[in-house]
């Protein structure tokens, strides 16, 4: 189940910025420096992820230090999906 969630997340990240390789994404990936995202494309990604996974990112976490990190997105989505299963 978690692998399906991660695959959905990875597809969104890759499609939003047209990153070529899925193996470019790992827990250390910085979307700004590694995937050519900018602040606008991060906000676009935020909207797509909120829509896709039915989540709302808390305002206090709407900071570039979080949004730029793949691991943050992954943890956010997994926590949300796991909470929905309970």
Protein Blocks (a to p, Z undefined) as FASTA:
>chain_A
ZZmmmmmmmmmmmmmnopablklpcfklcfklmnopafklmmmmmmmmmmmnopacdfkl
mcfklmmpmklmmmmmmmmmmmmmZZ
